[in-house]
Amino acid sequence: MSTRRSTIIAGRTTAASAADLHNHYRSIPSSSSQSIATTSYHRDRPFADSDAGVGPPPLKKRKKPSQHRPEEHEEGDISRKSSASSASAAEDESFMSRNEIDRRSPSRKDGIDRLLETRLRYSYCAYLQSLGTRLQIPQTTIGTAIVLCHRFFLHRSHASHDRFLIATAALFLAAKSEETPCLLNSVLRASCEICQQQNFDSFPYLFCSQDWFEQYRERVTEAEQMILTTLDFELEVQHPYVPLTSVLKKLGLSQTVLLNLAWNLISEGLRSSLWLQFKPHHIAAGAAYLAARFLNFDLSYYQSIWHEFQTTPYILQDVVQQLKELF
Protein backbone atom coordinates (compact mmCIF):
# COMPACT_ATOMS: atom_id res chain seq x y z
CA MET A 1 0.00 0.00 0.00
CA SER A 2 1.61 3.21 -1.09
CA THR A 3 -0.44 5.62 1.00
CA ARG A 4 1.96 7.63 3.13
CA ARG A 5 1.28 7.94 6.80
CA SER A 6 2.07 10.91 9.00
CA THR A 7 1.61 11.44 12.72
CA ILE A 8 0.98 14.82 14.28
CA ILE A 9 3.72 15.44 16.81
CA ALA A 10 3.41 18.70 18.70
CA GLY A 11 3.33 20.66 15.48
CA ARG A 12 5.85 18.46 13.62
CA THR A 13 5.13 15.92 10.92
CA THR A 14 7.45 13.37 9.35
CA ALA A 15 6.99 11.84 5.92
CA ALA A 16 8.17 8.31 6.63
CA SER A 17 5.52 5.87 5.46
CA ALA A 18 4.50 2.55 6.91
CA ALA A 19 5.20 0.95 3.54
CA ASP A 20 8.75 2.34 3.57
CA LEU A 21 9.36 0.91 7.03
CA HIS A 22 7.80 -2.42 6.12
CA ASN A 23 9.85 -2.81 2.93
CA HIS A 24 13.01 -1.69 4.67
CA TYR A 25 12.83 -4.31 7.42
CA ARG A 26 11.89 -7.07 5.00
CA SER A 27 15.06 -6.31 3.03
CA ILE A 28 17.38 -6.67 6.05
CA PRO A 29 18.66 -10.26 6.36
CA SER A 30 18.47 -11.82 9.80
CA SER A 31 22.23 -12.31 9.82
CA SER A 32 22.95 -8.65 9.09
CA SER A 33 25.87 -7.23 10.98
CA GLN A 34 23.62 -4.32 11.95
CA SER A 35 21.08 -6.51 13.70
CA ILE A 36 20.88 -6.80 17.43
CA ALA A 37 23.04 -9.53 18.87
CA THR A 38 21.20 -12.83 18.53
CA THR A 39 22.85 -14.31 21.61
CA SER A 40 20.39 -15.42 24.27
CA TYR A 41 20.67 -12.61 26.75
CA HIS A 42 19.65 -12.47 30.34
CA ARG A 43 17.03 -9.72 30.64
CA ASP A 44 19.05 -7.65 33.12
CA ARG A 45 22.59 -8.32 31.88
CA PRO A 46 24.39 -5.08 30.97
CA PHE A 47 25.99 -4.46 27.60
CA ALA A 48 29.44 -5.94 27.00
CA ASP A 49 32.04 -5.76 24.22
CA SER A 50 30.82 -9.05 22.79
CA ASP A 51 27.31 -7.76 22.18
CA ALA A 52 27.81 -7.32 18.40
CA GLY A 53 28.71 -3.68 18.76
CA VAL A 54 25.27 -2.82 20.06
CA GLY A 55 26.54 -0.93 23.05
CA PRO A 56 29.58 0.15 24.98
CA PRO A 57 31.40 -1.95 27.57
CA PRO A 58 29.93 -1.86 31.05
CA LEU A 59 30.79 0.99 33.32
CA LYS A 60 33.69 0.46 35.71
CA LYS A 61 32.62 -0.40 39.20
CA ARG A 62 33.05 2.36 41.67
CA LYS A 63 35.05 1.76 44.83
CA LYS A 64 32.92 0.86 47.76
CA PRO A 65 32.53 3.67 50.27
CA SER A 66 34.08 3.35 53.67
CA GLN A 67 32.24 0.96 55.95
CA HIS A 68 33.07 3.03 59.05
CA ARG A 69 29.91 5.05 59.40
CA PRO A 70 28.39 6.56 62.53
CA GLU A 71 26.13 4.02 64.21
CA GLU A 72 23.31 6.51 64.63
CA HIS A 73 22.87 6.70 60.85
CA GLU A 74 22.89 2.97 60.10
CA GLU A 75 19.25 2.32 61.00
CA GLY A 76 18.06 5.23 58.86
CA ASP A 77 20.22 4.13 55.92
CA ILE A 78 18.86 0.60 56.09
CA SER A 79 15.31 1.95 56.25
CA ARG A 80 15.86 4.17 53.19
CA LYS A 81 17.44 1.31 51.23
CA SER A 82 14.57 -0.99 52.17
CA SER A 83 11.99 1.60 51.05
CA ALA A 84 13.81 2.17 47.77
CA SER A 85 14.03 -1.59 47.14
CA SER A 86 10.32 -2.03 47.91
CA ALA A 87 9.36 0.80 45.55
CA SER A 88 11.54 -0.67 42.79
CA ALA A 89 10.07 -4.14 43.31
CA ALA A 90 6.51 -2.77 43.23
CA GLU A 91 7.27 -0.91 40.00
CA ASP A 92 8.68 -4.06 38.37
CA GLU A 93 5.63 -6.09 39.45
CA SER A 94 3.36 -3.71 37.56
CA PHE A 95 4.83 -4.96 34.27
CA MET A 96 4.11 -8.34 32.69
CA SER A 97 5.59 -10.38 29.90
CA ARG A 98 3.85 -10.60 26.55
CA ASN A 99 2.90 -14.23 27.13
CA GLU A 100 1.51 -13.43 30.56
CA ILE A 101 -0.63 -10.64 29.13
CA ASP A 102 -1.98 -13.04 26.52
CA ARG A 103 -2.58 -15.81 29.05
CA ARG A 104 -4.35 -13.59 31.58
CA SER A 105 -6.61 -11.84 29.07
CA PRO A 106 -10.25 -12.22 30.21
CA SER A 107 -11.32 -12.19 26.55
CA ARG A 108 -9.96 -15.74 26.11
CA LYS A 109 -12.75 -17.11 28.27
CA ASP A 110 -15.25 -15.60 25.82
CA GLY A 111 -13.70 -17.22 22.77
CA ILE A 112 -11.70 -14.20 21.58
CA ASP A 113 -8.26 -15.42 20.53
CA ARG A 114 -5.04 -13.43 20.44
CA LEU A 115 -5.35 -12.47 16.78
CA LEU A 116 -8.89 -11.16 17.12
CA GLU A 117 -8.03 -9.26 20.28
CA THR A 118 -5.12 -7.63 18.45
CA ARG A 119 -7.50 -6.47 15.71
CA LEU A 120 -9.90 -5.09 18.31
CA ARG A 121 -7.03 -3.27 20.01
CA TYR A 122 -5.87 -1.75 16.72
CA SER A 123 -9.39 -0.54 15.99
CA TYR A 124 -9.85 1.41 19.23
CA CYS A 125 -6.30 2.80 18.90
CA ALA A 126 -7.11 4.13 15.41
CA TYR A 127 -10.39 5.54 16.72
CA LEU A 128 -8.66 7.34 19.61
CA GLN A 129 -5.95 8.73 17.36
CA SER A 130 -8.61 10.16 15.02
CA LEU A 131 -10.71 11.47 17.90
CA GLY A 132 -7.77 13.13 19.64
CA THR A 133 -6.54 14.70 16.43
CA ARG A 134 -9.99 16.11 15.66
CA LEU A 135 -10.16 17.62 19.15
CA GLN A 136 -6.60 18.97 18.78
CA ILE A 137 -5.50 17.15 21.91
CA PRO A 138 -1.73 16.63 22.47
CA GLN A 139 -0.23 13.29 21.46
CA THR A 140 0.69 12.48 25.05
CA THR A 141 -2.97 12.76 26.07
CA ILE A 142 -4.02 10.50 23.21
CA GLY A 143 -1.33 8.06 24.28
CA THR A 144 -2.57 8.10 27.85
CA ALA A 145 -6.12 7.31 26.67
CA ILE A 146 -4.84 4.37 24.63
CA VAL A 147 -2.84 2.97 27.55
CA LEU A 148 -5.85 3.32 29.85
CA CYS A 149 -7.83 1.22 27.38
CA HIS A 150 -5.05 -1.39 27.29
CA ARG A 151 -5.10 -1.58 31.08
CA PHE A 152 -8.89 -1.78 31.17
CA PHE A 153 -9.07 -4.73 28.77
CA LEU A 154 -6.39 -6.45 30.76
CA HIS A 155 -9.10 -6.87 33.41
CA ARG A 156 -12.30 -6.83 31.33
CA SER A 157 -13.39 -8.85 28.31
CA HIS A 158 -13.97 -7.32 24.90
CA ALA A 159 -17.06 -9.51 24.63
CA SER A 160 -18.74 -7.68 27.51
CA HIS A 161 -17.79 -4.08 26.76
CA ASP A 162 -18.09 -1.80 23.73
CA ARG A 163 -14.46 -0.87 22.99
CA PHE A 164 -15.37 2.43 21.31
CA LEU A 165 -17.54 3.48 24.24
CA ILE A 166 -14.70 2.66 26.65
CA ALA A 167 -12.24 4.49 24.40
CA THR A 168 -14.40 7.63 24.33
CA ALA A 169 -14.61 7.65 28.12
CA ALA A 170 -10.87 6.95 28.37
CA LEU A 171 -10.04 9.99 26.25
CA PHE A 172 -12.26 12.19 28.39
CA LEU A 173 -10.50 10.86 31.51
CA ALA A 174 -7.05 11.21 29.97
CA ALA A 175 -7.73 14.82 29.01
CA LYS A 176 -8.47 15.59 32.66
CA SER A 177 -5.55 13.62 34.11
CA GLU A 178 -3.08 15.19 31.65
CA GLU A 179 -4.48 18.66 32.39
CA THR A 180 -5.67 19.19 28.83
CA PRO A 181 -9.40 19.21 29.65
CA CYS A 182 -12.04 18.99 26.96
CA LEU A 183 -15.79 19.42 27.32
CA LEU A 184 -17.66 16.11 27.36
CA ASN A 185 -20.16 17.34 24.76
CA SER A 186 -17.26 18.26 22.45
CA VAL A 187 -15.84 14.75 22.83
CA LEU A 188 -19.24 13.19 22.12
CA ARG A 189 -19.91 15.28 19.03
CA ALA A 190 -16.44 14.64 17.62
CA SER A 191 -16.81 10.90 18.19
CA CYS A 192 -20.15 10.84 16.38
CA GLU A 193 -18.66 12.72 13.41
CA ILE A 194 -15.75 10.29 13.21
CA CYS A 195 -17.99 7.24 13.38
CA GLN A 196 -20.12 8.57 10.52
CA GLN A 197 -17.22 9.72 8.33
CA GLN A 198 -14.70 6.93 8.88
CA ASN A 199 -17.05 3.97 9.09
CA PHE A 200 -16.25 2.96 12.66
CA ASP A 201 -18.89 0.38 13.51
CA SER A 202 -19.72 1.80 16.90
CA PHE A 203 -22.73 2.63 19.04
CA PRO A 204 -25.34 1.20 16.58
CA TYR A 205 -27.79 0.80 19.45
CA LEU A 206 -27.74 4.50 20.30
CA PHE A 207 -28.92 6.09 17.10
CA CYS A 208 -32.38 4.51 17.10
CA SER A 209 -34.13 6.85 19.53
CA GLN A 210 -34.80 10.57 19.50
CA ASP A 211 -32.87 11.21 22.71
CA TRP A 212 -29.85 9.22 21.54
CA PHE A 213 -27.36 11.97 22.44
CA GLU A 214 -28.48 12.02 26.07
CA GLN A 215 -28.32 8.24 26.16
CA TYR A 216 -24.82 8.38 24.67
CA ARG A 217 -23.72 10.92 27.26
CA GLU A 218 -25.08 8.75 30.04
CA ARG A 219 -23.34 5.64 28.68
CA VAL A 220 -19.98 7.45 28.46
CA THR A 221 -20.36 8.72 32.02
CA GLU A 222 -21.06 5.18 33.21
CA ALA A 223 -18.06 3.90 31.24
CA GLU A 224 -15.88 6.57 32.86
CA GLN A 225 -16.84 5.33 36.32
CA MET A 226 -16.21 1.73 35.28
CA ILE A 227 -12.71 2.59 34.06
CA LEU A 228 -11.94 4.37 37.32
CA THR A 229 -13.06 1.45 39.49
CA THR A 230 -11.44 -1.17 37.26
CA LEU A 231 -8.09 0.63 37.35
CA ASP A 232 -8.48 1.49 41.04
CA PHE A 233 -8.37 5.19 40.12
CA GLU A 234 -4.78 4.85 38.88
CA LEU A 235 -4.62 7.10 35.79
CA GLU A 236 -0.95 8.05 35.73
CA VAL A 237 0.84 7.00 32.55
CA GLN A 238 4.52 7.66 31.85
CA HIS A 239 5.42 7.90 28.19
CA PRO A 240 8.71 7.27 26.37
CA TYR A 241 8.59 10.70 24.71
CA VAL A 242 10.28 12.35 27.72
CA PRO A 243 13.31 10.00 28.07
CA LEU A 244 13.70 9.89 24.28
CA THR A 245 13.90 13.68 24.03
CA SER A 246 16.08 13.96 27.13
CA VAL A 247 18.70 11.41 26.06
CA LEU A 248 18.95 12.57 22.46
CA LYS A 249 19.22 16.18 23.59
CA LYS A 250 22.02 15.22 25.96
CA LEU A 251 23.86 13.58 23.06
CA GLY A 252 23.29 16.54 20.75
CA LEU A 253 20.73 14.75 18.57
CA SER A 254 17.61 16.71 19.49
CA GLN A 255 17.44 18.61 16.18
CA THR A 256 17.76 15.59 13.91
CA VAL A 257 15.33 13.52 11.88
CA LEU A 258 16.30 10.65 14.17
CA LEU A 259 14.27 12.21 16.98
CA ASN A 260 11.25 12.80 14.73
CA LEU A 261 11.22 9.25 13.40
CA ALA A 262 11.80 7.69 16.82
CA TRP A 263 8.93 9.81 18.17
CA ASN A 264 6.66 8.52 15.40
CA LEU A 265 7.69 4.94 16.14
CA ILE A 266 6.70 5.44 19.76
CA SER A 267 3.29 6.73 18.65
CA GLU A 268 2.89 3.68 16.39
CA GLY A 269 3.99 1.48 19.27
CA LEU A 270 0.93 2.54 21.25
CA ARG A 271 -1.02 -0.05 19.27
CA SER A 272 1.00 -2.79 20.97
CA SER A 273 1.11 -3.90 24.60
CA LEU A 274 4.63 -2.51 25.12
CA TRP A 275 3.40 -0.03 27.74
CA LEU A 276 2.25 -3.01 29.85
CA GLN A 277 5.60 -4.78 29.49
CA PHE A 278 8.40 -2.22 29.68
CA LYS A 279 9.44 0.99 31.36
CA PRO A 280 9.27 4.18 29.28
CA HIS A 281 13.04 4.52 28.79
CA HIS A 282 13.20 0.95 27.45
CA ILE A 283 10.58 1.72 24.79
CA ALA A 284 12.40 4.96 23.96
CA ALA A 285 15.65 3.04 23.47
CA GLY A 286 13.99 0.57 21.10
CA ALA A 287 12.43 3.37 19.07
CA ALA A 288 15.77 5.19 18.81
CA TYR A 289 17.57 2.03 17.72
CA LEU A 290 14.95 1.17 15.11
CA ALA A 291 14.87 4.74 13.77
CA ALA A 292 18.67 4.69 13.45
CA ARG A 293 18.54 1.44 11.47
CA PHE A 294 15.91 2.80 9.12
CA LEU A 295 17.95 5.97 8.52
CA ASN A 296 21.28 4.08 8.30
CA PHE A 297 22.43 6.28 11.16
CA ASP A 298 25.49 4.93 12.98
CA LEU A 299 24.93 5.12 16.74
CA SER A 300 28.25 3.45 17.60
CA TYR A 301 29.83 6.91 17.83
CA TYR A 302 27.57 7.67 20.80
CA GLN A 303 28.96 4.97 23.05
CA SER A 304 27.02 5.97 26.15
CA ILE A 305 23.59 5.99 24.53
CA TRP A 306 22.36 2.62 25.83
CA HIS A 307 23.59 3.37 29.34
CA GLU A 308 21.74 6.68 29.16
CA PHE A 309 18.58 4.74 28.30
CA GLN A 310 19.35 2.27 31.13
CA THR A 311 18.58 -0.70 28.93
CA THR A 312 20.07 -4.14 28.26
CA PRO A 313 20.56 -6.12 25.01
CA TYR A 314 17.71 -8.49 25.85
CA ILE A 315 15.21 -5.70 26.51
CA LEU A 316 16.34 -3.75 23.45
CA GLN A 317 15.96 -6.82 21.25
CA ASP A 318 12.46 -7.54 22.55
CA VAL A 319 11.19 -3.96 22.16
CA VAL A 320 12.62 -3.61 18.65
CA GLN A 321 11.10 -6.92 17.54
CA GLN A 322 7.63 -5.92 18.75
CA LEU A 323 7.88 -2.52 17.09
CA LYS A 324 8.86 -4.15 13.80
CA GLU A 325 5.80 -6.41 13.96
CA LEU A 326 3.58 -3.32 13.62
CA PHE A 327 4.76 -2.69 10.03
C-alpha positions in Angstrom: 0.0 0.0 0.0 1.6 3.2 -1.1 -0.4 5.6 1.0 2.0 7.6 3.1 1.3 7.9 6.8 2.1 10.9 9.0 1.6 11.4 12.7 1.0 14.8 14.3 3.7 15.4 16.8 3.4 18.7 18.7 3.3 20.7 15.5 5.9 18.5 13.6 5.1 15.9 10.9 7.4 13.4 9.3 7.0 11.8 5.9 8.2 8.3 6.6 5.5 5.9 5.5 4.5 2.6 6.9 5.2 0.9 3.5 8.8 2.3 3.6 9.4 0.9 7.0 7.8 -2.4 6.1 9.8 -2.8 2.9 13.0 -1.7 4.7 12.8 -4.3 7.4 11.9 -7.1 5.0 15.1 -6.3 3.0 17.4 -6.7 6.0 18.7 -10.3 6.4 18.5 -11.8 9.8 22.2 -12.3 9.8 22.9 -8.7 9.1 25.9 -7.2 11.0 23.6 -4.3 11.9 21.1 -6.5 13.7 20.9 -6.8 17.4 23.0 -9.5 18.9 21.2 -12.8 18.5 22.9 -14.3 21.6 20.4 -15.4 24.3 20.7 -12.6 26.7 19.7 -12.5 30.3 17.0 -9.7 30.6 19.0 -7.6 33.1 22.6 -8.3 31.9 24.4 -5.1 31.0 26.0 -4.5 27.6 29.4 -5.9 27.0 32.0 -5.8 24.2 30.8 -9.0 22.8 27.3 -7.8 22.2 27.8 -7.3 18.4 28.7 -3.7 18.8 25.3 -2.8 20.1 26.5 -0.9 23.0 29.6 0.2 25.0 31.4 -1.9 27.6 29.9 -1.9 31.1 30.8 1.0 33.3 33.7 0.5 35.7 32.6 -0.4 39.2 33.1 2.4 41.7 35.0 1.8 44.8 32.9 0.9 47.8 32.5 3.7 50.3 34.1 3.4 53.7 32.2 1.0 55.9 33.1 3.0 59.1 29.9 5.0 59.4 28.4 6.6 62.5 26.1 4.0 64.2 23.3 6.5 64.6 22.9 6.7 60.8 22.9 3.0 60.1 19.3 2.3 61.0 18.1 5.2 58.9 20.2 4.1 55.9 18.9 0.6 56.1 15.3 1.9 56.2 15.9 4.2 53.2 17.4 1.3 51.2 14.6 -1.0 52.2 12.0 1.6 51.1 13.8 2.2 47.8 14.0 -1.6 47.1 10.3 -2.0 47.9 9.4 0.8 45.6 11.5 -0.7 42.8 10.1 -4.1 43.3 6.5 -2.8 43.2 7.3 -0.9 40.0 8.7 -4.1 38.4 5.6 -6.1 39.5 3.4 -3.7 37.6 4.8 -5.0 34.3 4.1 -8.3 32.7 5.6 -10.4 29.9 3.9 -10.6 26.5 2.9 -14.2 27.1 1.5 -13.4 30.6 -0.6 -10.6 29.1 -2.0 -13.0 26.5 -2.6 -15.8 29.1 -4.4 -13.6 31.6 -6.6 -11.8 29.1 -10.2 -12.2 30.2 -11.3 -12.2 26.5 -10.0 -15.7 26.1 -12.8 -17.1 28.3 -15.3 -15.6 25.8 -13.7 -17.2 22.8 -11.7 -14.2 21.6 -8.3 -15.4 20.5 -5.0 -13.4 20.4 -5.3 -12.5 16.8 -8.9 -11.2 17.1 -8.0 -9.3 20.3 -5.1 -7.6 18.4 -7.5 -6.5 15.7 -9.9 -5.1 18.3 -7.0 -3.3 20.0 -5.9 -1.7 16.7 -9.4 -0.5 16.0 -9.9 1.4 19.2 -6.3 2.8 18.9 -7.1 4.1 15.4 -10.4 5.5 16.7 -8.7 7.3 19.6 -6.0 8.7 17.4 -8.6 10.2 15.0 -10.7 11.5 17.9 -7.8 13.1 19.6 -6.5 14.7 16.4 -10.0 16.1 15.7 -10.2 17.6 19.1 -6.6 19.0 18.8 -5.5 17.1 21.9 -1.7 16.6 22.5 -0.2 13.3 21.5 0.7 12.5 25.1 -3.0 12.8 26.1 -4.0 10.5 23.2 -1.3 8.1 24.3 -2.6 8.1 27.8 -6.1 7.3 26.7 -4.8 4.4 24.6 -2.8 3.0 27.5 -5.8 3.3 29.9 -7.8 1.2 27.4 -5.0 -1.4 27.3 -5.1 -1.6 31.1 -8.9 -1.8 31.2 -9.1 -4.7 28.8 -6.4 -6.4 30.8 -9.1 -6.9 33.4 -12.3 -6.8 31.3 -13.4 -8.9 28.3 -14.0 -7.3 24.9 -17.1 -9.5 24.6 -18.7 -7.7 27.5 -17.8 -4.1 26.8 -18.1 -1.8 23.7 -14.5 -0.9 23.0 -15.4 2.4 21.3 -17.5 3.5 24.2 -14.7 2.7 26.7 -12.2 4.5 24.4 -14.4 7.6 24.3 -14.6 7.7 28.1 -10.9 6.9 28.4 -10.0 10.0 26.2 -12.3 12.2 28.4 -10.5 10.9 31.5 -7.0 11.2 30.0 -7.7 14.8 29.0 -8.5 15.6 32.7 -5.6 13.6 34.1 -3.1 15.2 31.7 -4.5 18.7 32.4 -5.7 19.2 28.8 -9.4 19.2 29.7 -12.0 19.0 27.0 -15.8 19.4 27.3 -17.7 16.1 27.4 -20.2 17.3 24.8 -17.3 18.3 22.5 -15.8 14.8 22.8 -19.2 13.2 22.1 -19.9 15.3 19.0 -16.4 14.6 17.6 -16.8 10.9 18.2 -20.1 10.8 16.4 -18.7 12.7 13.4 -15.7 10.3 13.2 -18.0 7.2 13.4 -20.1 8.6 10.5 -17.2 9.7 8.3 -14.7 6.9 8.9 -17.1 4.0 9.1 -16.2 3.0 12.7 -18.9 0.4 13.5 -19.7 1.8 16.9 -22.7 2.6 19.0 -25.3 1.2 16.6 -27.8 0.8 19.5 -27.7 4.5 20.3 -28.9 6.1 17.1 -32.4 4.5 17.1 -34.1 6.9 19.5 -34.8 10.6 19.5 -32.9 11.2 22.7 -29.9 9.2 21.5 -27.4 12.0 22.4 -28.5 12.0 26.1 -28.3 8.2 26.2 -24.8 8.4 24.7 -23.7 10.9 27.3 -25.1 8.7 30.0 -23.3 5.6 28.7 -20.0 7.4 28.5 -20.4 8.7 32.0 -21.1 5.2 33.2 -18.1 3.9 31.2 -15.9 6.6 32.9 -16.8 5.3 36.3 -16.2 1.7 35.3 -12.7 2.6 34.1 -11.9 4.4 37.3 -13.1 1.5 39.5 -11.4 -1.2 37.3 -8.1 0.6 37.3 -8.5 1.5 41.0 -8.4 5.2 40.1 -4.8 4.9 38.9 -4.6 7.1 35.8 -0.9 8.0 35.7 0.8 7.0 32.5 4.5 7.7 31.8 5.4 7.9 28.2 8.7 7.3 26.4 8.6 10.7 24.7 10.3 12.3 27.7 13.3 10.0 28.1 13.7 9.9 24.3 13.9 13.7 24.0 16.1 14.0 27.1 18.7 11.4 26.1 19.0 12.6 22.5 19.2 16.2 23.6 22.0 15.2 26.0 23.9 13.6 23.1 23.3 16.5 20.7 20.7 14.7 18.6 17.6 16.7 19.5 17.4 18.6 16.2 17.8 15.6 13.9 15.3 13.5 11.9 16.3 10.6 14.2 14.3 12.2 17.0 11.3 12.8 14.7 11.2 9.2 13.4 11.8 7.7 16.8 8.9 9.8 18.2 6.7 8.5 15.4 7.7 4.9 16.1 6.7 5.4 19.8 3.3 6.7 18.6 2.9 3.7 16.4 4.0 1.5 19.3 0.9 2.5 21.2 -1.0 -0.1 19.3 1.0 -2.8 21.0 1.1 -3.9 24.6 4.6 -2.5 25.1 3.4 0.0 27.7 2.2 -3.0 29.8 5.6 -4.8 29.5 8.4 -2.2 29.7 9.4 1.0 31.4 9.3 4.2 29.3 13.0 4.5 28.8 13.2 1.0 27.4 10.6 1.7 24.8 12.4 5.0 24.0 15.6 3.0 23.5 14.0 0.6 21.1 12.4 3.4 19.1 15.8 5.2 18.8 17.6 2.0 17.7 14.9 1.2 15.1 14.9 4.7 13.8 18.7 4.7 13.4 18.5 1.4 11.5 15.9 2.8 9.1 17.9 6.0 8.5 21.3 4.1 8.3 22.4 6.3 11.2 25.5 4.9 13.0 24.9 5.1 16.7 28.2 3.4 17.6 29.8 6.9 17.8 27.6 7.7 20.8 29.0 5.0 23.1 27.0 6.0 26.2 23.6 6.0 24.5 22.4 2.6 25.8 23.6 3.4 29.3 21.7 6.7 29.2 18.6 4.7 28.3 19.3 2.3 31.1 18.6 -0.7 28.9 20.1 -4.1 28.3 20.6 -6.1 25.0 17.7 -8.5 25.8 15.2 -5.7 26.5 16.3 -3.7 23.4 16.0 -6.8 21.3 12.5 -7.5 22.6 11.2 -4.0 22.2 12.6 -3.6 18.7 11.1 -6.9 17.5 7.6 -5.9 18.7 7.9 -2.5 17.1 8.9 -4.1 13.8 5.8 -6.4 14.0 3.6 -3.3 13.6 4.8 -2.7 10.0 
